[in-house]
Amino acid sequence: MREDGKIDYVEFPGGDLTATKAFYGAAFGWAFTDYGPDYAAFEGQGADGGFSADAAERPAKPLVVLYAHDLEAMLAKVTAAGGAVTRPIFPFPGGRRFHLRDPSGNELAIWSVK
C-alpha cells in the first residue's frame, strides 16, 4: 500500500532500452511494461534504504543495492548478462557485496549475508 513519505519508485537513466531490459531480465528475472518507445517500467522489486556518510565509501549518486542468497552465482549471472563488475566481491559489516554497471551505465551493488 502506498504511504505518504515512503519510497514509492526508483527511476534509472535508460540509454539503450532494449539492452537494458535484456540485462535486467537475464540477470535478475525482471519483467517490463513499455510505455511508448522511451520508457519501460518494472514492479515488485522491493525497497529499503540507508545513507552513507563515510567520505571514502559513499556513492556519488544514489546506489540501488539488490540482494542475492548466493553472491557468486549472482556475479556469474550479472557477468553472463553483460554487466560490468566495477568492484569485485568485498566484505563489509553485515555481509559481502560487489558493484556493477548495467548497459546504460547505472551503478548498482548486490549483497549477501554469506
Phi, psi and omega in degrees: 000134180284139182227150176301136174078005180259149177297125186245337188197143173238129180239125180260151167296145188242352177037242181274100184296324180299311180293321181295314178295321178298317179298306183294327176294313182289317185282321189235357179076019180289148174244158187229153169244122180275134175241077184085183185283348187242011182211132175228129182254151172233156180224161170071028182258004173077159177195119163235181181194178178194172179237135178253120178258359179287112184303328181280339186246337187294140180286153178288333179231165175306141181244119175274130182243123178260164180251150174218132174291325180237098187297318180295320178295321179291322176302317179296319178296315180300314180295315180297329181278355177103009176286147179256118179287122181258342176211113182299169181306132179217153178278154171211164180302117179108349180167210178221157177202169171221162179245153181213164170242137177274177182298342178266001178091004178285136177266135175228167173232156175229132184232164177211153176283342181266000000 
